[in-house]
Amino acid sequence: MQLRLNQTGSFHWLEWDNEYVVFNEASGLTHHLDIPTARALMCVEEGATDMDLLVERWGASGSEVDVVLAALPFILEQLAGANLIDVSRE
């Protein structure tokens, strides 16, 4: 699985009280993200291009890795559905 930001997107972030809002300049849409979803998008924005790099950038270790890996398919599906990232199954 390959991950990348939607190439047309330029994001502007706002965080308060552990909640995130990201404005996608290209679409004009604002997205309210929970912490795990925001963290995943930030990791992709920082250059995570596959699941291994995403988990590494997430900073997960030990038993947390299994929890992160279990949650990521749903999180990535949400981000792709919002047109914030592109996911290819290579």
N, C-alpha and C positions, 0 to 999 in steps of 0.2 A: 504494500500500500504506500503510495506516494502522496505527500501533503504539500500544499503551497497556499499562500494567500491568493485570494481572487485578484488577478492582475490589475483589474480596474479600480480596486479599492485603495483608499487612503483613509486611515482610521484616526480618530481623535477620541481619546479616553477621558472619562471622568469617574472617579471612585469616591464613595462616601459610605461610611458604616458597613464596610464589607459587601457593598453592592457596586456593580460596575455598569456603566453605560458607554457604549461605543457608537460613535457616529461614523457611518460609511459615506465619505464624501462623494463617491461615484454614484451611489444609488439615492443619496439624500435621506436614507433611513437611519433611525436611531434604534439600537438594540439594547435591551436590559438583560444583563447576563449575571448568572449566579457565579460564585467564586470558582468552582471547578471549570465551568465553561469559559470564563474569562481567562483563567490560568492556561487552559489549552490553547486558546487563541493567541495569547501572549507568547507561548512557546513556539507556535508556528510563525508568528511575526518575527521572533528572534532567530529563525532559521531551522527549526525542526522540520525535516523533510520526510521522515518516516516514523513509525511507532517507536522504534528503539531510541531515536534522538528525542522524540517527544517525552518519553518517560525519563530519559536522562536530564533533559532541561527542566522537567517538572520537579526533579530533585527527590523522586520517590526512591526509597530503599527498603530492604527487608520485606516484611509482609505487606507494606503499603504498595509495593509494585503490583501485586495481584489485584488489589482494590482499584488502582488506577487503570490497569489493563482491562478490568471488567467494565469500568465506566466509560472508557474512551470511545468505543464504537457508537454509543448513544450520543455522547457529546459531539463527536465529529460529524455525525449525521445531522445534528441540530445546526452546527456551524455551516455545513455545506448547504443545508436547506435554506438558511438565511443568506446564502450567497456570499459568505465571508471568507470561505476557503474552498479550494478545489481538492477533491480526493480522487485519485486514480488507483485502480486495482491492478497494479503491475506486479 
